[in-house]
Structure formats: structure tokens, C-alpha cells
């Protein structure tokens, strides 16, 4: 995505401000990144914001769905395994506390 206006577009002055609260360490990291790219911090943030796209492609949606299905199956299996282990432990505890018959 090209963030620079086309030559025929009227370029508006950049005089609007946006205040973004963040930790000092985050600000320092953004400033370092901007310097490493030889950009102003404002330009780096503008580029990052304009390239951000929260919608997913159909392929990404499909991959996410497959991962969600795998996760759901894994959680079900883990719960069953945990229940089995807890049942076995309870049975062990019950037999351990019973007196040994002579």
C-alpha cells in the first residue's frame, strides 16, 4: 500500500496531532526503529498505521479455523487425560488408606 499521495492529489498540511499513550520503553523502541530506517517517528507511525489491516484473507481464515479445531480437540483430549489421572489418583488414595487385611 502506497502511503504517499498521487501527484494530482492536493497535499494537506500535516498539522493534526494524535496523542498515543505508551510506556517509555515502547516509545524508545519506536524511536530506535525510526532512526534505523532513517525516518521520523511520525512517518514510521503513519506508515505502520496505514499498512495495518485487521481483516484476514480467506486462506488465513481457513488456517485459523483449522488451528481452532486442533486446539479444541487437544483441550478435550487433555481434559479426558486429566480426569483419568485424577480418578486413578483418587482410587490409589482410597486403597492406600484402607487397612491391609490379614
C-alpha positions in Angstrom: 0.0 0.0 0.0 1.5 3.3 -1.1 1.1 6.0 1.6 2.3 8.8 -0.5 -0.4 10.8 -2.3 -0.6 10.7 -6.1 0.8 13.8 -7.8 -2.7 15.0 -8.8 -4.0 14.9 -5.2 -3.9 18.1 -3.1 -1.5 17.6 -0.2 -2.9 18.9 3.0 -0.6 20.3 5.6 0.4 17.9 8.4 -0.7 19.9 11.4 -3.1 17.5 13.2 -1.8 15.7 16.3 -2.6 12.3 17.7 -1.6 11.5 21.3 -0.8 7.8 21.9 -0.1 6.8 25.5 2.6 4.1 25.9 5.4 3.0 28.2 8.7 4.9 27.9 10.3 1.6 26.8 7.8 1.3 23.9 8.4 4.9 22.9 12.2 4.4 22.9 11.8 1.2 20.8 9.7 3.1 18.2 12.2 5.9 18.1 15.1 3.5 17.6 13.3 1.7 14.8 12.5 5.0 13.1 16.2 6.1 13.4 17.3 2.7 12.0 15.1 3.3 8.9 16.1 6.9 8.6 12.5 8.1 9.2 10.9 10.5 11.6 8.9 8.8 14.4 5.8 10.4 12.9 6.5 8.9 9.5 7.1 5.5 10.9 3.9 5.6 12.9 1.9 6.8 9.8 3.3 4.0 7.6 2.6 1.4 10.3 -0.9 2.6 10.8 -1.7 2.8 7.0 -0.3 -0.7 6.4 -2.3 -2.2 9.3 -5.1 -4.4 8.0 -7.2 -6.3 10.5 -9.2 -8.3 8.0 -7.9 -11.8 7.2 -7.6 -13.4 3.8 -9.7 -16.5 3.1 -6.6 -18.6 3.4 -5.8 -17.0 6.8 -9.4 -17.6 7.9 -9.1 -21.2 6.9 -5.8 -21.7 8.7 -7.2 -20.1 11.8 -10.2 -22.3 11.7 -8.0 -25.4 11.3 -5.9 -24.3 14.3 -9.0 -23.6 16.4 -10.3 -27.1 15.6 -6.9 -28.6 16.6 -6.9 -26.6 19.8 -10.4 -27.7 20.7 -9.6 -31.4 20.1 -6.4 -31.1 22.1 -8.2 -29.5 25.0 -10.9 -32.2 25.0 -8.1 -34.8 25.0 -6.2 -33.1 27.8 -9.4 -32.9 29.9 -10.1 -36.6 29.4 -6.5 -37.4 30.3 -6.6 -35.2 33.4 -9.9 -36.7 34.5 -8.4 -40.2 34.1 -5.3 -39.3 36.1 -7.4 -37.7 38.9 -9.6 -40.7 39.0 -6.6 -43.1 39.2 -5.1 -40.9 41.9 -8.3 -40.9 43.9 -8.5 -44.7 43.6 -4.9 -45.0 44.7 -5.5 -42.8 47.7 -8.6 -44.8 48.6 -6.7 -48.1 48.5 -3.8 -46.7 50.3 -5.8 -45.5 53.3 -7.6 -48.9 53.7 -6.1 -51.3 56.3 -4.4 -54.4 54.8 -6.5 -57.5 55.5 -4.7 -60.2 57.4 
